Amino acid sequence: MPKSFSKYFKRILFTAVLTAILFSCSRENGRQANVEELLSQMSLDEKIGQMCQLHGENASHDTAFLHLVRQGWIGSVLNETDPNQINALQKTAIEESRLGIPILFGRDVIHGFKTIFPVNLGLAATFNPELVKKCAEVWASEAFNSGIRWTFAPSLDISYDPRWGRIAETYGEDPYLVTQMGLAVNEGFQQKSKDKPLFVATCAKHFAGYGTVEGGRDYNTVAIPEIELHNTYFIPFKALADAGVNTFMTSFTELNGVPASGDKWLLRNILKETWKFDGFVVSDWGSVREQIDHGYVTNEEEAALKAVIAGVDMEMASTTYRDYLKKLVDEKKVSLALIDDAVRRILTLKKNLGLFESPYVSPPVSLPAKEILLLAKQAAIQSMVLLKNDQNVLPFSENIKSLALIGPMANDKYEQLGTWIFDGDTNLSITPLMAFRAHYGTENIRYVKALSTTRDNSEKAFAEAIHATKQSDAAVVIVGEESILTGEAHSRAHLHLPGAQEKLIEAIAKTGKPLVIVIMTSRPLIIDQISIIASALIYAWHPGSMGGEALLDILRGKVSPSGKLPVSFPITEGQIPIYYRHKKTGRPASYKSWTKLEDIPVRSFQTSIGNTNHYLDIGFEPLYPFGYGLSYTKFEYSNIQVSSSLLNMNETLIVSAILHNKGNVDAEEVTQLYIQDVTASYTRPVKELKGLKRIFLKAGESQKIEFRISSRELAFYDARGKELIEEGLFNVWIGTDSQTKLKTVFQLTKSETSYEN
Ligand code: BGC
């Protein structure tokens, strides 16, 4: 943590303690921080009240809401971020409810609070968990200053489907990368230390399988074989449970026939019993009640019964717990022990946050604004992925003195921020136009928005954009999707750039000027044609507040691009789902066996054209693979080695390779390590990411890169979730993306068919 950050956190701590002293005199709730003692004093209604979370924007002016607070019916409030209102509600809870139990205030702090950082998928593209942890520390501080002590992050959904708008909120398609990012976000918010209360509590969501909604349509059915849950979808959730994430949020969806918010197997058997998760589970918004819509229960009473038995400790937004739990306990359908267990978990978190001692919002402390913006810029820089760079058109040479800056995303302070930015301050945004004008001089930047939004179909302003391009040395066309086109409930079936943006690009390309296309969005789009037309292509995601400056630094070569794709990019929608970590199959695809659709001789014999695992029309590879991303320099890998060709159980092996910066530009590279379990008692993926390192090398330098692999990292699960580790041959690759060819092998020896966790 930079010095000024830690100084700043100390100040927060100091003011928090001061506030605690000031307010603790108002009521002696501080003494009630003993959870068991408090529990023993609570009525059933008061216990159930702790299990209820309500939307509370402006609630301190709402008499009915205040009445509920006084009666102890509200354990948590979400979506109130005005410190004055938070304090007013808290004061009512502390001073006017019988036991004075503080309210826990929650909010979706997803990729920033006031200062917005790249959207999650972009953050994943940094392949830099250390950086993401620092980012999360900032989001936590800004949110903490507003009184938020619980974030609904990290999102640990894994998705292979860019039609699903919420792919934006994921850290991509790979369980290892999602896990690393999730752990980083968790640590950044919690800021665990011995002598300090938990800073901002975290929430692993959405448990489980939400990223695989059928057809990419939000809220749709989810069906995942149990073996795949254990080997893929559960991996980040289990890792976060082990790392002490504070809460879990259920998914809106069903999982294999049971709505997640009523799934006892998922929440109680797996999460609370097998994984021994001791935090609490919150439902997603209204999802306890939505079990009725799923056709799983007939009414709200049954919905409450299913959810509480399943293990949902707190109900978000709907009120079936408030309305029916008491009746269910009275009728002995729900045991008091089960209620106590839920309340104990909730009160323990409040205690760990120090809420009993310090329930009020600390007086705001001044934030190290400049450093926060620099961090947001660094994250944006590392997130941007250079997909194409023909004839090294980038970085712009000194000969490029004037630019045409075209497109609906080139100067929009709001739209560059992405989804879940409720509290984002658009005044902080620096757009590409602002940054480019500041650097090149206003007179050298010819800006034409050309389309009023990304969805605009009018070609009226194209002539002006073409004219501006002809007058300039090069064109930078910034297109994409507005924030509202990704995120929750924003699924799309067609994944081309919306509106007339492709036509705009074609029109500009015809001028023959160097054409740099920058795409701002939060999902992979279908860009096969654009990638042909572009001289250079940058995927900038929704880059956040500092997107403009980050892009400028990359285009003019102040820094070399280093982002890598956290998801595979399909050539066309028909290829979805496409992901690198797929299983091996019989008849695997290869270029040898693929006869292209147009090349098939008329009336060919049925099996004469190669029966393998491909599409006749587009083959079997993505447009861009997972892990892909170019640099301004040329990195070369060589000399892969293992420290031993045998790896014994419970031992560690070192895999190394030489990375050489062969070009003449200093740059960072994300080195990736993949393994393949060649044969196992259950089929395993063709490749799995098991390590990553961000390495800075000056032009001409070489470095030996080492990864450690323990036998434990080679484990997998059987169809019932039993962990297995099996001897046998493993392939291992080190390289620049998931298609790297630099490979060696080792053997895992002395099989123990299974061992305990
Ligand atoms: C989303 C969650 C979010 C919750 C609270 C729901 O619509 O699915 O991810 O945390 O709302 O805002």
Boltz pocket constraint, residues with backbone or C-beta under 6 A from the ligand:
constraints:
  - pocket:
      binder: B
      contacts: [[A, 78], [A, 108], [A, 152], [A, 205], [A, 284], [A, 285], [A, 488]]
      max_distance: 6.0
